[in-house]
Amino acid sequence: MLQSDSPYLYKRVLLKISGEVLAGDRSKGNFDTDILQSLARDIISLVNGGVEIAIVVGGGNIFRSMEAKLHGIERATADYMGMLATVMNALALQSALEYNGIDSRVQSAIPMHNICEPYIRRRALRHIERGRVVIFAAGSGNPFFTTDTAAALRASEIQCDVLAKATKVDGIYDCDPKTNPNAQKLNILSYQQALNSNLKVMDASALSLCAENRVPILVFSILNADNALSEAIKGNGSYSKVTYLGI
């Protein structure tokens, strides 16, 4: 359990970070090393504060399966290619974490024994309980499911207290704030509101999994401020929360 005087609201956190966020403003196929290092430093403060961290990473900075479909690649094949991209991002993130002194493990839903561990739930739990950061790669290992759904699945499996989704936007809006300057930010909403309003917080499968297992979702920008993740876990900064209203 967290110390009684801990500033953090959650003991075990599943961080979902997209490949696009890891790329920053760089072109496709690249990592923004400043973002990787900033994220690693932020995670240090959480780990040192007794927070347990697991991460699901996307691969959109390297390969987007939905774009590949437009070029004649069959959907299942494109999804598998996207899973391989997430493994590359996971290894890059692991390197950034370990450069900053954080013990970490990569577990892949597609076995790749030469470079990372296979996903085994009990082993992942043991790593987390020993203070290691576990990075889950290759999504759920199945085509037709997004990495958001993989994040909801892993958060439910390892009994996380919250799913923190790091994006380029500081929360959930009633319409796209990039195209509508009058977009209104929604600070808190229910799973049902998120599903019914088509707000594109996460896909329906991910939202349904979180709702069924009562995993709240925090949506925040990883780019707007230093320590954005740890501030959101403290309940500070700008973010939106999806939960059962009243919880």
BAFI-3210 file (N, C-alpha, C; in Angstrom, 3 decimals, decimal comma, padded with zeros to 6 digits):
// residues 247
n [1|2|3|4|5|6|7|8|9|10|11|12|13|14|15|16|17|18|19|20|21|22|23|24|25|26|27|28|29|30|31|32|33|34|35|36|37|38|39|40|41|42|43|44|45|46|47|48|49|50|51|52|53|54|55|56|57|58|59|60|61|62|63|64|65|66|67|68|69|70|71|72|73|74|75|76|77|78|79|80|81|82|83|84|85|86|87|88|89|90|91|92|93|94|95|96|97|98|99|100|101|102|103|104|105|106|107|108|109|110|111|112|113|114|115|116|117|118|119|120|121|122|123|124|125|126|127|128|129|130|131|132|133|134|135|136|137|138|139|140|141|142|143|144|145|146|147|148|149|150|151|152|153|154|155|156|157|158|159|160|161|162|163|164|165|166|167|168|169|170|171|172|173|174|175|176|177|178|179|180|181|182|183|184|185|186|187|188|189|190|191|192|193|194|195|196|197|198|199|200|201|202|203|204|205|206|207|208|209|210|211|212|213|214|215|216|217|218|219|220|221|222|223|224|225|226|227|228|229|230|231|232|233|234|235|236|237|238|239|240|241|242|243|244|245|246|247]
n.u [000,837|000,298|002,153|000,690|001,006|001,506|001,583|000,282|-002,552|-003,096|-002,061|-001,208|-000,504|-001,483|000,064|-000,817|000,626|000,883|002,371|002,562|002,783|005,281|006,837|006,695|007,204|008,543|009,301|007,593|008,627|010,519|011,852|011,270|013,775|013,930|011,333|011,186|013,189|012,211|009,811|010,841|012,181|009,995|008,665|010,503|010,116|007,602|007,988|009,883|008,232|006,698|004,785|003,462|004,256|003,074|003,271|001,676|002,465|002,018|002,349|002,235|003,964|005,728|004,428|001,229|-001,584|-004,134|-003,688|-002,137|-003,957|-005,088|-003,286|-003,472|-002,716|-003,674|-006,013|-005,539|-002,859|-001,678|-002,247|-000,667|001,846|001,808|001,860|004,484|005,810|005,205|006,812|009,365|009,131|008,742|011,211|012,835|011,783|012,329|015,136|015,481|014,406|016,149|018,555|018,163|018,299|016,204|014,861|013,609|011,307|010,515|007,622|006,243|003,301|003,489|005,629|009,092|011,808|014,520|014,805|013,031|010,794|008,158|004,642|003,501|001,206|001,499|004,258|004,618|003,252|004,910|007,280|006,354|005,605|008,103|009,111|009,853|009,454|007,114|006,848|004,430|004,267|003,369|000,618|-002,437|-001,743|-003,412|-005,012|-007,232|-007,759|-007,181|-004,336|-005,282|-007,359|-005,767|-004,398|-006,506|-007,182|-004,777|-004,581|-006,822|-006,220|-003,907|-004,840|-004,921|-005,141|-005,794|-006,058|-003,930|-003,999|-001,799|-001,668|-001,677|-003,340|-004,915|-006,973|-010,433|-012,654|-015,755|-015,856|-013,537|-010,783|-008,801|-009,903|-012,130|-012,443|-014,182|-014,580|-015,514|-014,072|-014,342|-014,321|-014,944|-016,564|-018,928|-018,446|-020,481|-021,347|-019,051|-019,056|-021,570|-021,492|-019,661|-017,010|-014,471|-012,587|-011,494|-011,563|-014,673|-014,471|-012,323|-013,274|-015,511|-014,317|-012,876|-015,015|-016,451|-014,621|-014,203|-012,116|-010,823|-010,236|-007,734|-007,195|-004,725|-002,324|000,903|002,729|002,457|003,552|006,268|006,676|004,062|002,662|003,060|001,891|-000,785|-001,388|-001,322|-003,601|-003,480|-002,958|-003,991|-006,518|-008,797|-011,310|-012,610|-015,118|-017,207|-019,723|-019,525|-017,738]
n.v [-001,199|002,360|004,890|006,576|009,297|009,746|011,581|010,562|009,233|006,698|003,323|001,267|001,637|001,705|002,814|004,084|004,769|006,337|005,600|007,862|009,925|009,341|009,964|012,701|015,790|014,791|013,094|010,248|007,054|007,777|008,464|010,745|011,712|013,446|013,413|010,721|010,650|012,569|011,368|009,070|010,199|011,228|008,888|007,819|009,383|008,529|005,746|005,882|006,961|004,866|003,968|001,580|000,674|-000,097|-000,388|000,132|000,313|002,002|001,797|003,646|005,637|004,321|002,398|002,268|000,397|000,848|002,685|001,123|-000,641|000,814|000,554|-001,946|-003,994|-006,772|-006,760|-008,260|-009,020|-006,463|-005,573|-007,316|-006,473|-003,915|-004,623|-005,548|-003,155|-001,938|-003,369|-002,461|000,197|-000,327|-001,412|000,819|002,541|001,064|001,214|003,957|004,136|002,471|003,782|005,863|004,600|002,900|-000,174|-002,472|-004,447|-005,912|-007,326|-009,366|-009,963|-011,483|-014,061|-013,468|-014,528|-013,907|-011,191|-010,207|-010,925|-013,406|-012,623|-013,247|-013,477|-013,884|-013,663|-011,024|-009,700|-010,370|-009,039|-006,372|-006,138|-006,239|-003,802|-003,227|-001,736|-002,726|-003,241|-003,683|-005,192|-005,588|-005,408|-007,055|-009,346|-010,235|-009,747|-007,080|-005,810|-002,910|-001,086|000,365|-001,261|-003,410|-002,172|-001,723|-004,370|-005,450|-003,760|-004,582|-007,294|-007,266|-005,937|-003,064|000,206|002,408|003,539|005,343|007,469|008,749|011,486|013,868|015,854|017,755|016,428|015,332|016,424|017,956|018,169|018,315|020,030|021,078|021,875|023,279|026,137|026,624|024,355|022,381|021,386|018,285|017,509|015,356|012,308|009,663|006,140|005,323|007,725|008,358|006,271|006,548|009,113|009,128|010,125|009,425|008,682|006,211|003,076|001,212|-001,388|-001,203|000,733|-000,625|-002,832|-001,520|-000,379|-002,655|-003,786|-001,812|000,094|003,176|005,853|008,083|010,873|012,726|015,277|014,473|016,207|018,864|019,741|019,365|016,346|015,459|013,036|012,122|014,262|014,033|011,590|012,409|013,853|016,392|019,162|019,318|017,320|014,742|012,598|009,368|007,478|005,623|007,752|009,611|007,996]
n.w [000,000|-000,506|001,247|004,056|003,950|001,314|-001,751|-003,911|-005,643|-006,525|-006,383|-008,194|-011,545|-014,925|-017,675|-020,740|-023,738|-026,845|-030,052|-031,649|-029,781|-028,671|-030,845|-030,991|-032,552|-034,649|-037,770|-039,263|-038,097|-036,318|-032,997|-030,361|-028,504|-026,364|-025,307|-024,546|-022,547|-020,738|-019,962|-018,741|-016,524|-015,166|-014,478|-012,704|-010,382|-009,618|-009,172|-007,097|-005,226|-004,446|-006,222|-008,445|-011,733|-014,944|-018,491|-021,600|-024,922|-028,034|-031,670|-033,691|-034,663|-036,216|-037,816|-039,194|-039,104|-040,173|-042,185|-043,836|-044,899|-046,941|-048,929|-049,890|-048,178|-046,368|-043,614|-041,162|-041,485|-041,625|-039,035|-037,497|-038,348|-037,265|-034,553|-034,322|-034,610|-032,184|-030,472|-031,101|-030,193|-027,480|-026,725|-027,149|-025,229|-022,928|-022,942|-022,455|-019,880|-018,414|-018,807|-017,120|-014,726|-013,983|-013,287|-015,582|-017,572|-020,704|-021,986|-024,406|-026,289|-028,530|-028,827|-028,518|-027,909|-027,965|-027,538|-025,633|-022,864|-022,950|-022,669|-019,540|-017,118|-014,266|-013,972|-014,795|-012,724|-010,577|-011,266|-011,142|-008,450|-007,340|-007,837|-010,438|-013,677|-016,016|-019,424|-021,742|-024,831|-028,345|-028,372|-027,761|-028,917|-030,847|-034,014|-035,157|-032,799|-030,881|-029,483|-027,377|-026,430|-025,669|-023,573|-021,745|-021,261|-020,103|-017,871|-016,464|-016,048|-014,407|-012,282|-011,981|-010,490|-011,936|-015,330|-017,164|-019,784|-021,969|-024,054|-026,811|-026,164|-023,583|-022,234|-022,417|-024,881|-025,991|-028,695|-031,452|-030,333|-031,909|-034,275|-033,576|-031,861|-029,803|-028,391|-025,608|-022,602|-020,904|-017,677|-016,013|-016,643|-017,286|-018,033|-019,723|-020,851|-022,320|-024,147|-025,437|-026,512|-028,501|-028,284|-028,866|-026,959|-026,254|-027,981|-028,287|-027,216|-025,419|-023,595|-022,604|-021,331|-019,293|-017,912|-017,061|-015,314|-013,544|-013,815|-013,608|-015,987|-016,872|-018,867|-020,344|-021,298|-022,302|-023,152|-022,430|-020,005|-017,647|-015,762|-016,155|-015,999|-013,290|-011,973|-012,785|-011,551|-008,980|-008,906|-009,810|-012,136|-015,627|-016,760|-017,862|-016,486|-016,706|-015,340|-013,001|-012,190|-009,245|-008,002]
ca.u [000,000|001,005|002,286|-000,471|001,292|001,872|000,776|-000,314|-003,906|-003,214|-000,913|-000,761|-000,915|-001,182|000,244|-000,960|001,241|000,837|003,588|002,577|003,290|006,719|007,501|006,671|007,035|009,438|008,649|007,294|009,782|011,473|011,521|011,741|014,535|013,602|010,100|011,528|013,934|011,311|008,899|011,611|012,402|008,699|008,396|011,373|009,491|006,492|008,536|010,477|007,139|005,969|003,764|003,811|003,990|003,134|003,089|001,345|002,925|001,538|003,388|001,814|005,053|006,494|003,547|-000,200|-002,239|-005,293|-003,165|-001,639|-005,100|-005,338|-002,280|-003,703|-002,282|-004,847|-006,129|-004,875|-001,415|-001,304|-002,285|000,530|002,972|001,720|002,313|005,945|006,248|005,116|007,971|010,471|008,923|008,930|012,653|013,366|011,366|013,114|016,486|015,402|014,189|017,344|019,558|017,883|018,420|014,954|014,839|012,397|011,195|009,560|006,912|005,547|002,218|004,012|006,919|010,353|012,646|015,867|014,859|012,169|010,050|006,765|003,702|002,993|000,593|002,100|005,614|004,458|002,897|006,085|008,165|005,770|005,685|009,502|009,482|010,251|008,465|006,873|006,336|003,716|004,382|002,615|-000,813|-002,985|-001,293|-004,471|-005,433|-008,563|-007,877|-006,250|-003,506|-006,138|-008,001|-004,712|-004,149|-007,623|-007,049|-003,671|-004,937|-007,767|-005,546|-002,956|-005,581|-004,458|-006,087|-006,166|-005,422|-003,568|-003,760|-001,009|-001,978|-001,195|-004,405|-004,949|-008,212|-011,498|-013,464|-017,008|-015,538|-012,092|-010,306|-007,891|-010,694|-013,205|-011,932|-015,209|-014,714|-015,585|-013,406|-015,154|-013,388|-015,309|-017,719|-019,096|-018,123|-021,608|-021,283|-017,947|-019,477|-022,728|-021,233|-018,684|-015,982|-013,191|-011,648|-010,908|-012,565|-015,745|-014,015|-011,491|-014,150|-016,355|-013,463|-012,610|-016,264|-016,777|-013,672|-014,139|-010,805|-010,988|-009,331|-007,297|-006,683|-003,960|-001,254|002,255|003,606|002,229|004,292|007,126|006,036|002,626|002,102|003,018|000,913|-002,118|-001,575|-001,596|-004,871|-003,194|-002,793|-005,154|-006,834|-010,202|-011,442|-013,779|-015,337|-018,589|-019,903|-019,689|-016,632]
ca.v [000,000|003,620|005,511|007,406|010,679|009,792|012,517|009,879|008,716|005,337|002,467|000,555|002,449|001,263|003,941|003,817|005,851|006,007|005,816|009,250|010,755|009,099|010,610|014,151|016,487|014,194|012,374|008,844|006,188|008,333|008,682|012,001|011,290|014,339|012,898|009,471|010,940|013,261|010,361|008,213|010,937|011,311|007,560|007,670|009,989|007,663|004,512|006,230|007,264|003,647|003,652|000,483|001,142|-000,936|000,464|-000,413|001,292|001,820|001,751|004,481|006,432|003,465|001,724|002,358|-000,674|001,346|003,283|000,043|-001,220|001,588|000,165|-003,318|-005,004|-007,354|-006,176|-009,048|-008,880|-005,101|-005,495|-007,991|-005,574|-002,875|-005,191|-005,566|-001,775|-001,639|-003,985|-001,521|001,306|-000,825|-001,532|002,183|003,055|000,339|001,786|005,254|003,885|001,909|004,853|006,675|003,791|002,215|-001,583|-002,688|-005,648|-005,890|-008,587|-009,300|-010,926|-012,371|-014,484|-013,084|-014,888|-013,339|-009,771|-009,846|-012,032|-013,566|-012,138|-014,208|-012,606|-014,027|-013,108|-009,570|-009,269|-010,494|-007,917|-005,124|-006,144|-006,024|-002,437|-003,063|-001,264|-003,724|-002,665|-004,699|-004,922|-006,421|-005,331|-008,256|-010,494|-010,606|-008,685|-006,493|-005,150|-001,791|-001,072|000,842|-002,446|-004,146|-001,468|-002,027|-005,788|-005,619|-003,068|-005,446|-008,540|-007,092|-005,250|-001,685|001,133|003,425|003,509|006,719|007,530|009,923|011,918|015,211|016,773|017,762|015,879|014,949|017,571|017,571|018,102|018,415|021,381|021,553|022,467|024,115|026,877|026,667|023,023|022,406|020,259|017,524|017,115|014,023|011,739|008,239|005,251|005,312|008,973|008,253|005,345|007,049|010,406|008,939|011,138|008,859|008,568|004,912|002,317|000,682|-002,575|-000,756|001,370|-001,651|-003,590|-000,689|-000,241|-003,937|-004,066|-000,599|000,735|004,554|006,267|009,476|011,302|013,949|015,512|014,200|017,186|020,240|020,120|018,342|015,532|015,439|011,785|012,092|015,256|013,448|010,551|013,141|014,558|017,776|019,416|019,302|015,990|014,320|011,290|008,549|006,584|005,648|009,052|009,474|007,198]
ca.w [000,000|-000,466|002,557|004,381|003,572|-000,097|-002,538|-005,051|-005,408|-007,030|-006,093|-009,398|-012,692|-016,284|-018,575|-022,184|-024,503|-028,266|-030,817|-032,110|-028,695|-028,566|-031,973|-030,845|-033,829|-035,639|-038,856|-039,003|-038,009|-035,373|-031,603|-029,792|-027,319|-025,244|-024,708|-023,873|-021,319|-019,814|-019,432|-017,825|-015,274|-014,491|-013,921|-011,539|-009,192|-009,217|-008,601|-005,806|-004,309|-004,111|-007,227|-009,345|-013,091|-016,142|-019,668|-022,916|-025,901|-029,397|-032,694|-034,813|-035,225|-037,124|-038,777|-038,874|-039,860|-040,911|-043,414|-044,684|-045,605|-048,151|-049,925|-050,312|-047,200|-045,684|-042,276|-040,120|-041,709|-041,227|-037,570|-036,991|-038,609|-036,249|-033,278|-034,339|-034,377|-030,746|-029,809|-031,293|-029,259|-026,118|-026,487|-027,035|-023,929|-021,921|-022,933|-021,786|-018,458|-017,789|-018,824|-015,934|-013,525|-013,637|-013,680|-016,373|-018,396|-021,809|-022,228|-025,686|-026,511|-029,565|-028,263|-029,176|-026,767|-028,049|-027,192|-024,514|-022,261|-023,370|-021,659|-018,562|-016,119|-012,934|-014,008|-014,828|-011,368|-009,721|-011,594|-010,644|-006,988|-006,972|-008,165|-011,831|-014,642|-017,060|-020,664|-022,515|-026,265|-029,306|-028,107|-027,127|-029,704|-031,777|-034,930|-035,010|-031,499|-030,779|-028,276|-026,282|-025,871|-024,965|-022,308|-020,846|-020,906|-019,155|-016,626|-015,757|-015,674|-013,301|-011,215|-011,818|-009,876|-012,917|-016,633|-017,521|-021,224|-022,323|-025,410|-027,141|-025,754|-022,116|-021,688|-023,345|-025,278|-026,634|-030,119|-031,655|-030,017|-032,952|-035,356|-033,018|-030,699|-028,757|-027,795|-024,147|-021,950|-019,961|-016,620|-015,526|-017,310|-017,037|-019,148|-020,649|-021,618|-023,272|-025,196|-026,176|-027,158|-029,581|-028,047|-029,301|-025,842|-026,570|-028,720|-027,447|-026,492|-024,298|-022,606|-021,981|-020,414|-018,113|-017,165|-016,431|-014,238|-012,717|-013,921|-014,095|-017,062|-016,890|-020,179|-020,115|-022,266|-021,823|-023,790|-021,989|-018,798|-017,051|-014,723|-016,410|-015,506|-011,830|-011,523|-012,971|-010,538|-007,730|-009,021|-010,178|-013,555|-016,498|-017,282|-017,771|-015,860|-017,050|-014,221|-012,556|-011,534|-007,801|-007,473]
c.u [000,873|001,105|001,094|-000,263|001,701|000,993|000,008|-001,646|-004,043|-001,927|-000,346|-001,366|-000,535|-001,114|000,095|-000,384|001,326|002,182|003,702|003,118|004,801|007,492|007,589|006,383|007,909|008,651|008,426|008,568|010,803|010,940|012,012|012,456|014,256|012,333|010,384|012,232|013,063|010,337|009,608|011,838|011,120|008,378|009,266|010,701|008,328|007,003|009,147|009,418|006,275|004,874|004,299|003,357|004,092|002,780|002,651|001,683|002,366|002,686|003,142|002,883|005,870|005,603|002,114|-000,961|-003,413|-004,860|-002,709|-002,769|-005,354|-004,375|-002,351|-003,207|-003,501|-004,833|-005,372|-003,357|-000,931|-001,282|-001,072|001,775|002,989|002,171|003,828|006,506|006,203|006,284|009,186|010,346|009,157|010,411|013,303|013,024|012,124|014,524|016,500|015,226|015,479|018,518|019,410|017,820|017,174|015,005|013,527|012,470|010,211|008,952|006,074|004,455|002,530|005,396|008,106|011,456|014,033|015,943|013,988|011,461|008,705|005,841|003,206|002,484|001,281|003,526|005,555|004,141|004,101|007,073|007,651|005,882|007,108|010,012|009,959|009,103|008,340|006,242|005,720|003,734|003,527|001,126|-001,317|-002,495|-002,294|-004,788|-006,854|-008,795|-006,807|-005,363|-004,254|-006,846|-006,982|-004,416|-005,257|-007,563|-005,957|-003,977|-005,892|-007,079|-004,646|-003,522|-005,027|-005,560|-006,555|-005,440|-005,182|-003,200|-003,070|-001,237|-001,294|-002,206|-004,603|-006,249|-009,181|-012,362|-014,733|-016,909|-014,040|-011,595|-009,347|-008,646|-011,792|-012,704|-012,916|-015,433|-014,644|-014,933|-014,344|-014,224|-013,672|-016,558|-017,765|-018,665|-019,237|-021,650|-020,200|-018,323|-020,566|-022,435|-020,225|-017,565|-014,583|-012,128|-010,808|-011,948|-013,540|-015,307|-013,204|-012,346|-014,995|-015,564|-013,192|-013,869|-016,582|-015,887|-013,408|-012,731|-011,028|-009,917|-009,007|-006,747|-005,997|-002,905|000,090|003,214|003,534|003,082|005,216|006,346|004,520|001,976|001,980|002,027|-000,514|-002,400|-001,780|-002,975|-004,694|-003,121|-004,109|-005,354|-008,339|-010,236|-012,728|-013,938|-016,825|-018,777|-020,206|-018,604|-015,377]
c.v [001,250|004,119|006,439|008,862|010,816|010,794|011,839|009,230|007,239|004,561|001,822|001,219|001,746|002,510|003,467|005,016|005,445|006,234|007,253|010,189|010,578|009,775|012,114|014,809|015,905|013,413|010,921|008,013|006,648|008,333|010,082|011,658|012,187|013,859|011,606|009,737|011,646|012,287|009,463|008,908|011,051|009,979|007,298|008,198|009,147|006,394|004,777|006,570|006,060|003,264|002,548|000,835|-000,001|-000,040|-000,382|000,669|000,959|001,824|002,679|005,377|005,642|002,877|001,838|001,365|-000,153|002,036|002,198|-000,605|-000,506|001,207|-001,329|-004,387|-005,475|-006,987|-006,964|-008,937|-007,507|-004,962|-006,180|-007,132|-004,430|-003,369|-005,222|-004,163|-001,428|-002,247|-003,067|-000,343|000,873|-000,932|-000,159|002,775|002,364|000,913|003,129|005,086|003,410|002,886|005,736|005,845|003,065|000,787|-001,871|-003,997|-005,382|-007,277|-008,434|-010,368|-011,865|-012,797|-014,092|-013,296|-014,257|-011,898|-009,377|-011,098|-012,206|-013,011|-013,304|-013,385|-012,695|-013,477|-011,582|-009,027|-009,330|-009,362|-006,616|-005,037|-005,925|-004,647|-002,215|-002,489|-002,316|-003,035|-003,788|-004,310|-005,897|-006,464|-006,523|-009,524|-010,947|-009,459|-008,227|-005,865|-004,065|-001,932|-000,442|-000,340|-003,300|-003,499|-001,756|-003,472|-005,995|-004,933|-003,908|-006,700|-008,369|-006,182|-003,857|-000,823|002,198|003,135|004,957|006,761|008,848|010,262|013,253|016,276|016,640|017,257|015,509|016,173|017,081|017,577|018,375|019,830|021,939|022,268|023,389|024,834|026,956|025,302|023,122|021,158|019,621|016,975|015,726|013,554|010,245|007,434|005,301|006,573|008,903|007,340|005,961|008,299|010,310|009,969|010,663|008,899|007,324|004,180|001,648|-000,526|-002,183|-000,126|000,344|-002,487|-002,800|-000,550|-001,522|-004,213|-002,861|-000,020|002,161|004,897|007,744|009,779|012,641|014,099|015,250|015,290|018,570|020,667|018,990|017,607|015,446|014,174|011,796|013,120|014,723|012,386|011,175|013,794|016,015|017,924|019,313|017,895|015,777|012,906|010,623|007,511|006,388|006,937|008,830|008,659|008,043]
c.w [000,000|000,966|002,798|003,977|002,110|-000,839|-003,670|-004,671|-005,767|-006,765|-007,357|-010,626|-013,988|-017,152|-020,008|-022,927|-025,964|-028,922|-031,295|-031,041|-028,566|-029,697|-031,802|-032,181|-034,929|-036,693|-038,478|-039,019|-036,996|-033,948|-031,218|-028,493|-026,120|-024,533|-023,952|-022,540|-020,289|-019,157|-018,431|-016,493|-014,466|-013,805|-012,696|-010,283|-008,691|-008,541|-007,226|-004,757|-003,980|-005,091|-008,143|-010,762|-014,092|-017,319|-020,852|-023,929|-027,277|-030,385|-033,865|-035,394|-036,242|-038,212|-038,304|-039,748|-040,681|-042,198|-044,384|-045,479|-046,926|-049,271|-050,237|-049,362|-046,418|-044,204|-041,213|-040,248|-041,264|-039,713|-036,950|-037,212|-037,587|-034,881|-033,201|-034,099|-032,893|-029,983|-029,942|-030,322|-027,820|-025,779|-026,348|-025,674|-022,803|-021,818|-022,215|-020,284|-017,794|-017,824|-017,592|-014,650|-013,089|-014,162|-014,402|-017,134|-019,522|-021,924|-023,493|-025,769|-027,660|-029,109|-029,137|-028,157|-026,800|-027,561|-026,008|-023,983|-022,962|-022,281|-020,820|-017,385|-014,767|-012,888|-014,031|-013,436|-010,440|-009,994|-010,973|-009,126|-006,494|-007,398|-009,580|-012,650|-015,730|-018,259|-021,487|-023,994|-027,063|-029,000|-027,319|-027,817|-030,740|-032,726|-034,603|-033,632|-031,403|-029,543|-027,104|-025,620|-025,128|-023,616|-021,294|-020,366|-019,869|-017,823|-015,792|-015,236|-014,453|-012,213|-010,919|-011,214|-010,857|-014,226|-017,029|-018,995|-021,563|-023,795|-025,696|-026,726|-024,250|-021,514|-022,798|-023,616|-025,983|-028,158|-030,260|-031,371|-031,063|-034,061|-034,860|-031,776|-029,553|-028,099|-026,278|-023,564|-020,938|-018,884|-016,076|-016,253|-017,048|-018,253|-020,195|-021,487|-022,685|-024,438|-026,076|-026,990|-028,294|-029,490|-028,423|-028,200|-026,048|-027,386|-027,749|-026,630|-025,258|-023,205|-021,870|-020,979|-019,134|-017,262|-016,397|-015,223|-013,342|-012,648|-014,426|-015,123|-016,881|-018,275|-019,983|-021,207|-021,629|-022,284|-023,162|-020,809|-018,376|-015,964|-014,899|-015,869|-013,988|-011,292|-011,674|-011,914|-009,146|-007,740|-009,371|-011,692|-014,309|-017,050|-017,223|-017,194|-016,307|-015,941|-014,023|-011,793|-010,063|-007,161|-007,463]
res [m|l|q|s|d|s|p|y|l|y|k|r|v|l|l|k|i|s|g|e|v|l|a|g|d|r|s|k|g|n|f|d|t|d|i|l|q|s|l|a|r|d|i|i|s|l|v|n|g|g|v|e|i|a|i|v|v|g|g|g|n|i|f|r|s|m|e|a|k|l|h|g|i|e|r|a|t|a|d|y|m|g|m|l|a|t|v|m|n|a|l|a|l|q|s|a|l|e|y|n|g|i|d|s|r|v|q|s|a|i|p|m|h|n|i|c|e|p|y|i|r|r|r|a|l|r|h|i|e|r|g|r|v|v|i|f|a|a|g|s|g|n|p|f|f|t|t|d|t|a|a|a|l|r|a|s|e|i|q|c|d|v|l|a|k|a|t|k|v|d|g|i|y|d|c|d|p|k|t|n|p|n|a|q|k|l|n|i|l|s|y|q|q|a|l|n|s|n|l|k|v|m|d|a|s|a|l|s|l|c|a|e|n|r|v|p|i|l|v|f|s|i|l|n|a|d|n|a|l|s|e|a|i|k|g|n|g|s|y|s|k|v|t|y|l|g|i]
***
